[in-house]
Amino acid sequence: MSGHAPTAVPRRDAEDWQETTVDGESRVAITWTKTPRNRLDRFLFDLFGTSRERELTLDSVGTTVWRHCDGDHTISEIASIVADAHDADRVEPVDETLAYFLMQLEERGLIRFEDG
């Protein structure tokens, strides 16, 4: 799973997030500042006046995952929670779907993994 063992424990690194209800479903909106990876990125950000502030709004499945990236649940436990809480047609195969999503969060610096 995303290069991490099923016993790895994801923990949120983003502090600026809030949960709201939209059309009866919980949604999480995460705000963070994108850090340029190198001098070229920094130059392009400045040249085009690109904002470094980013926002990501998660759907109900993403919100379920985000809630459980609390440092107390392993990847395997989160997969079970997602499978139980959401329609199988939407999340199957759970392991692959979860791995891809966690990888995206990690690449953005929104979560980190601890060995379980």
Sequence and secondary structure as in RCSB ss.txt:
>XXXX:A:sequence
MSGHAPTAVPRRDAEDWQETTVDGESRVAITWTKTPRNRLDRFLFDLFGTSRERELTLDSVGTTVWRHCDGDHTI
SEIASIVADAHDADRVEPVDETLAYFLMQLEERGLIRFEDG
>XXXX:A:secstr
 TTS TT EEEE    EEEEEETTEEEEEEEEE   SSHHHHHHHHHHT   EEEEE  HHHHHHHHH BSSS H
HHHHHHHHHHS HHHH SHHHHHHHHHHHHHHTTSEEEE  
